[in-house]
Amino acid sequence: MTPMDWREQDPEGIAGALTAAVEDPATGWSLGTFGALAEFHRAPAPPAKVEIGVAGWSVATEAGALRIERHPAARLFPFEMLSKMAGAWSHGVLVCLPEADADAGGAPGLEDMGAEAGGQLFDLGLGVAHLRPCIRTADAALIEVLRRNAGKPFLDLDHDVVAAIKRAQPTRIFISNLGRIEVCVDIPESDGNTPMGPHTHLMPALLKKGRGQSANIDLPEGWIAALAFYPPNPARDIRGERRGFDAAAHEHFQDLMARFAPETVKAAKKTVRDALSAGIGPENYGVPESRAERTALRVALRQWQHTDGETAAWRAWTEAFDGAAARQLDDAAED
């Protein structure tokens, strides 16, 4: 039987997965690109305003808001990445569009996008086609400064312009063709702590690399991540610290993997789990050719340690594929 193409996903299944994620206060969201990101997180209390309708989904709190547009071309791409923390991994779900559908007209320089409720909206001008990273302000002095610098790329702005933005503390709004995230809390100092709720990141050094997402995520060619969500990790808390294993959270994400992940990734994980279930060592198994499959195999080993414990076969597989020597193949594991 020919493996199912990753793009062949049930629209109702996609909508159901997004609804479940929106309704779960422990699921985080992000929208952006490599080096520029808006994140939306909320706590169970106080309750957020959640709306689900024909046009899409929305969540609003005092600190920020999330809006997701229904789009017929959207596809889900769940991923698992290795962590430098022993026995741990990270995961998430990219909500993707074909490149042509993802193009949101991101401006190459500062652009006045007009007035909306709450003030004047400006695209900061990162020059990323699928992203409009914006600020909204009613501060007359800041509006004048921004209009005076219209057309300048954000990375070329003078220090006093960036300082004026920080002083005015505008609302940050990141927009793609799948939705928007609004962040209403103040911009923290450069050396301050990142807040746990909605917040944004602008990292010039990473932006200059010109990548759409981490190099550790092998998104199929021709697709753009226009939104992402992050169900609770079974082995790590929201700060990335180790926690007691949450079997329900693990089962939930493995269901997303089973329904939406590429067949090659699922096959790599099944290979190692089948071998471990039978108590078979790695002697007759070669190293997978693709980085995505090697990552999947190593993640499966770490997950087995939590779900089934350390067996002789597991120790042999771990030494062969997730030991110090094997890790040199993929030495860019990320937290």
C-alpha positions, 0 to 999 in steps of 0.5 A: 500500500502506498504511504499517505501523502502528508498533504492528504489531511481531513479538514474536519480532523484539522478543525477538531484538533485546532478546537481542542487546542484552543479550548485547552488553557495549557496549550501555548501558541506562536506566530512568527519566523526564526528570530521574530515570534509572538507567543500566546499563553494563558492560565486556567484562571481567570477564564479567557473569552473563547469563541469558535465560529464559522470564520475561525477561533479566538481567545482573549485575556487581559494580557493578549489575544489569539485569532485563528482563521479557517483556511482550506489549504491549512495542514498540520505538521506535528514535530518532535525535537531532541533536547540537550536534557537527557531523556527529554524532547520538545514537541509542537504542531506547525499549522502550514500553508503552501507558500503562495497561500502564506504570502501575507505581504510582509513589508520590507520596511516600516509601513503605516497600515492605517488606523484600527481600534486602539490606535495606528497600526505599523508593520515593523518591516522585517521583509518576511513575506508570510509575516506582518510583525506590527505595533499599534499605538495611539502615542502621537510622538511615536507615530511621528517618529515611525512615519518619519522612518517609513520604508526603513527595514527594522534591522536598519532603524537607528537606536533612538527609534527602537528606544522610542518604541520601547518607551511608548510600550505599544501593543504588539501584533503579529499577523499571518494569513492564518491569524494574529496574536496580540500582546498587550503587556509591557515590553520587558527590559533586554536583561529582564525575565520573559513573562509567562503570558503573551509576549514577543521576541525580536532577535536580530542575530537570528533574523539575519540568518533568513530562515523560516524555522529551526533547521531541526524541523524538516518541513516539506519543501514549498510549505510555510508555518504560519502558526504553531501550537504546543500541547503540554509536554509529558516530560517537561513543564512550561519553563522547560524544566524536568517534571514527572511524566504525564502519560495522558499528555504523552498519549494526546500528542502521540495521537496527533502524530498518528493522525498528521505526521509524515509516514516516514517519521511514524515508520521510524518510531514504529521500527524501534518500538516494535524491536523493543517490544520483541526484545530485539537489539539494534544489530541488524538495523542501519542508521536512518538516512534522513535527519528526520528519521534519526530524530524520530528514532532517538525520540522514540527511545527516550519516550520508551524509557518513560513508558516502558522502562529500561530494558537490555534491548533499550540500553543497546539501542540507546548506546547505538543511536542516542549515545555520545558517539551517535549524537555527533551525527546530529549535534544541534539538538535544541531545547 
